[in-house]
Amino acid sequence: ESTGVYWKPVYNILEDFFDITLANAQRIKNVPGRKTDVSDAEWIAKLLRHGLIEKSFVPSEDFRNLRDLTRLRKKWIGHMTSEKNRIQKVLESSNIKLSTVISDVFGVSGRKLLEQLMNEGYIDQEDVEQKIHGRMAHKKQLITDSLFGTLNDHQLFLIKQSWMHIVNLEELISDIEKRIDVILSNYQEEVQLLITMPGIKKDTAAVIIAEIGVDMGQFPTSKHLASWAGLSPGNHESAGRKKNTKTVKGNPHIKSALCEAAWAVSRSRKQRLGIKYWSLAARRGKKKALVAIGHRMLTIVYHMLQNKEPYHEST
């Protein structure tokens, strides 16, 4: 049966005492006509006895804890983005066009203006002069003009609600990142190896280590890892000809992290991965090129962790 997360408490209790096989329900389907729990149990036992059940990859407790943290961080970041968009929507409806002048409304300068707006309900020329400095100084008049709008009490209330939620989420994310750093302190060698690859920063390295661990012996080849991650193309061949198919289903967390890393790499046309991206994008489209580069990056990650070698442009 497909158990969702209900296998976890059983696995957590027994993993220190038994060699547990966690099976993929999709791969041990029963023969038609035998649908009771007893017959299912007999069928699974028979498959196990004959060595026909392939173990699902379950990382050690350390990596499972790291997974929980990186996934929760991603969820909180998503919530924070939603709240920022909500504030932007209220500002736009009030004819405050701050986002057209400041690229990041929630950066240092933008936050100062938003706090002034929430406290006073308006921002005048003098406020802009006091709060905008540095690279934004030449935009003071444009910023003042963009703030020519009207906020009523209801709109201010909505902005304050979202703002308080953002501040709270930032504190939660900060606490999570501290715990992530504690776990990653045991894997600094692997983190330093991963961040030598273009597009991979510390946060992405944390997700990669959380999802696949550091022991590549769990996966016989890089192709097995790519298939498990959902970055391999489907296998559809007819009459000796391979046909275009969607990628296989896999781990959505590692897949999205590597696609984000691939997008970061695509901004450079000088690095090998960036050059390859634009070559593929011209022929296959940007979405397919992104997945293909994510696949290639995961293959490189596999060999980096297996051989304990940093990334080299020539490899």
C-alpha positions in Angstrom: 0.0 0.0 0.0 1.0 3.6 -0.5 1.5 4.9 3.1 2.4 8.6 2.6 4.4 9.5 5.7 3.0 6.7 8.0 6.1 4.6 7.3 8.3 7.1 9.1 7.5 6.3 12.7 7.9 2.6 12.1 11.1 3.1 10.3 12.5 5.5 12.9 11.9 2.9 15.7 13.2 -0.2 13.9 16.1 1.2 11.8 18.6 0.6 14.6 17.7 -3.0 15.1 16.7 -4.4 11.6 17.7 -4.1 8.0 14.6 -2.5 6.7 13.4 -2.6 3.1 11.2 0.4 2.2 9.5 -0.6 -1.1 8.0 1.6 -3.8 4.3 0.5 -4.0 4.3 1.3 -7.7 6.9 -1.4 -8.4 5.3 -4.3 -6.4 1.8 -4.2 -7.7 -0.1 -7.4 -7.1 -1.5 -9.6 -9.8 -5.2 -8.8 -10.8 -7.9 -10.3 -8.6 -6.0 -10.4 -5.3 -7.0 -7.3 -3.4 -7.2 -8.2 0.3 -4.5 -7.0 2.8 -3.6 -10.6 3.6 -3.0 -11.6 0.0 -1.1 -8.3 -0.5 1.1 -9.2 2.5 1.7 -12.7 1.1 2.6 -11.3 -2.3 5.1 -8.8 -0.8 6.7 -11.5 1.4 7.1 -13.7 -1.7 8.7 -11.0 -3.7 11.1 -10.2 -0.8 12.0 -13.8 -0.3 13.0 -14.0 -4.0 15.0 -10.8 -3.8 12.6 -8.9 -6.2 12.0 -5.8 -4.0 14.3 -2.9 -4.7 15.0 -0.8 -1.7 13.9 2.8 -1.8 16.6 5.4 -0.9 16.2 6.5 2.7 19.0 8.8 4.0 20.3 8.6 7.6 18.6 10.5 10.4 21.0 13.4 10.1 20.1 14.0 6.4 16.4 13.4 7.1 16.5 16.2 9.7 18.3 18.4 7.2 15.6 17.6 4.7 12.9 18.8 7.1 14.7 22.0 7.7 15.5 22.9 4.0 11.9 22.0 3.0 10.4 24.1 5.8 12.7 27.0 4.8 11.5 26.8 1.2 7.9 26.8 2.4 8.4 29.9 4.7 10.2 31.7 1.8 7.2 31.0 -0.4 4.8 32.4 2.3 7.0 35.5 2.6 7.0 36.0 -1.2 3.2 35.8 -1.1 3.0 38.5 1.6 5.3 40.8 -0.3 3.2 40.4 -3.4 0.1 41.2 -1.3 1.7 44.4 -0.1 2.7 45.3 -3.7 -0.9 44.8 -4.8 -2.3 47.1 -2.1 0.3 49.8 -3.0 -0.6 49.5 -6.7 -4.3 49.8 -5.9 -3.5 53.0 -4.0 -1.6 54.5 -7.0 1.7 54.1 -5.2 4.2 53.0 -8.0 7.3 52.5 -5.9 8.1 49.2 -7.6 8.5 51.0 -10.9 11.4 53.1 -9.5 13.0 50.7 -6.9 14.0 47.3 -8.2 13.6 45.7 -4.7 10.9 47.4 -2.7 11.9 45.2 0.3 15.5 46.2 0.2 17.2 48.6 2.7 15.8 51.8 1.1 12.4 50.3 0.3 11.9 49.1 3.9 12.7 52.5 5.3 10.0 54.0 3.0 7.5 51.3 3.8 8.0 51.7 7.6 7.5 55.5 7.2 4.4 54.8 5.2 2.9 52.5 7.8 3.7 54.9 10.7 2.5 58.1 9.1 0.3 57.0 6.2 2.2 59.2 3.8 5.8 60.1 2.6 6.8 63.6 1.6 9.8 65.0 -0.2 11.7 65.6 3.1 11.2 62.0 4.2 12.6 60.8 0.9 15.6 63.1 1.3 16.4 61.6 4.8 15.9 58.0 3.9 17.4 57.6 0.5 21.2 57.6 0.1 24.0 55.9 -1.9 23.2 54.5 -5.3 19.5 55.5 -5.0 20.3 59.2 -4.4 19.9 60.2 -8.0 16.3 58.8 -8.0 15.0 60.9 -5.2 12.6 62.9 -7.4 11.4 59.8 -9.2 10.8 58.1 -5.9 8.9 61.1 -4.6 6.7 61.2 -7.7 6.0 57.4 -7.4 4.7 57.9 -3.9 1.9 60.3 -5.0 -1.0 58.1 -3.9 -3.6 57.8 -1.2 -3.7 55.1 1.5 -6.9 54.8 3.6 -7.1 53.1 7.0 -8.2 49.8 5.6 -5.3 49.6 3.1 -2.8 50.5 5.9 -4.2 47.8 8.1 -3.7 45.2 5.3 -0.2 46.3 4.7 0.6 46.2 8.4 -0.8 42.7 8.7 1.4 41.4 5.8 4.4 43.3 7.2 4.1 41.7 10.6 3.9 38.3 9.0 7.0 39.0 6.9 9.0 40.1 10.0 7.8 36.9 11.8 8.7 34.7 8.9 12.2 36.3 8.6 12.8 35.4 12.3 11.6 31.8 11.7 13.9 31.5 8.6 16.8 32.9 10.5 16.3 30.2 13.2 16.0 27.5 10.6 19.2 28.6 8.9 21.1 28.4 12.2 20.0 24.8 12.7 20.9 24.0 9.1 24.4 25.4 9.7 24.8 23.2 12.8 24.1 20.1 10.7 26.2 21.3 7.7 29.2 21.8 10.0 29.7 18.1 9.8 29.8 18.2 6.0 31.9 21.3 5.2 34.1 19.4 2.8 31.1 18.5 0.6 29.6 22.0 0.9 32.9 23.6 -0.2 33.1 21.1 -3.2 29.6 21.9 -4.3 29.9 25.7 -4.2 32.8 25.5 -6.7 30.2 24.8 -9.4 28.6 27.9 -11.1 25.0 28.4 -10.0 25.3 26.6 -6.7 25.5 28.6 -3.5 25.4 27.5 0.1 21.5 27.3 0.2 21.4 25.1 -2.9 24.3 23.0 -1.6 22.3 22.4 1.6 19.3 21.2 -0.4 21.5 18.8 -2.5 23.1 17.3 0.6 19.8 17.0 2.4 18.1 15.2 -0.5 20.9 12.9 -1.8 23.3 12.7 1.1 27.1 12.6 0.6 27.6 8.9 0.0 27.0 8.3 -3.8 27.3 4.5 -3.2 23.5 4.6 -2.7 23.2 5.1 -6.5 25.1 2.7 -8.8 25.6 5.3 -11.5 24.8 9.0 -12.1 22.0 7.8 -14.4 20.3 6.1 -11.5 20.6 9.3 -9.5 19.2 11.5 -12.3 16.2 9.0 -12.7 15.5 9.1 -9.0 15.6 12.9 -9.0 13.2 13.1 -12.0 15.7 14.8 -14.3 16.0 11.9 -16.8 14.0 11.9 -20.0 11.3 9.3 -20.4 12.2 6.0 -22.1 9.9 5.7 -25.2 11.2 3.9 -28.1 9.2 2.4 -31.0 10.5 0.7 -34.2 14.1 1.6 -33.2 13.3 5.3 -33.0 13.3 7.3 -29.7 10.4 9.6 -29.2 10.1 12.8 -27.2 8.7 12.1 -23.7 8.3 14.0 -20.5 10.9 13.5 -17.7 10.2 10.8 -15.2 8.6 11.6 -11.9 11.1 11.9 -9.1 12.2 14.0 -6.1 10.6 17.5 -6.7 12.9 19.2 -4.1 16.2 18.3 -5.7 14.7 18.9 -9.2 13.6 22.4 -8.4 16.8 23.3 -6.7 18.9 22.2 -9.7 16.6 23.9 -12.1 17.0 27.1 -10.1 20.8 26.6 -10.2 20.6 26.0 -14.0 18.7 29.3 -14.4 21.4 31.1 -12.5 24.1 29.5 -14.8 22.1 30.5 -17.9 22.8 34.2 -17.1 26.4 33.7 -18.2 27.4 33.0 -21.8 31.0 32.6 -20.9 30.9 29.5 -18.7 30.6 26.0 -20.3 27.2 25.3 -18.7 25.8 28.7 -19.7 27.0 28.2 -23.3 25.3 24.8 -23.4 22.1 26.2 -22.1 21.8 28.8 -24.8 22.7 26.2 -27.4 19.9 23.9 -26.3 17.4 26.8 -25.8 17.8 27.8 -29.4 16.9 24.3 -30.6 14.6 22.9 -27.9 13.2 25.8 -26.0 14.2 27.4 -22.7 12.2 25.0 -20.4 13.7 21.8 -21.9 17.1 23.4 -21.9 16.7 24.3 -18.2 15.9 20.6 -17.3 18.7 19.4 -19.5 21.3 21.6 -17.7 19.8 20.6 -14.3 20.4 17.0 -15.4 24.0 17.7 -16.4 24.7 19.6 -13.2 23.4 16.7 -11.1 25.6 14.3 -13.1 28.6 16.5 -12.3 27.5 16.7 -8.6 27.5 12.9 -8.5 31.1 12.6 -9.7 32.2 15.5 -7.5 30.9 13.9 -4.3 32.0 10.4 -5.4 35.6 11.5 -6.2 35.8 14.3 -3.7 37.0 16.7 -6.4 35.9 20.3 -7.0 34.3 21.5 -10.2 36.6 22.2 -13.2 35.4 24.1 -16.3 37.3 21.6 -18.5 35.5 18.5 -17.0 
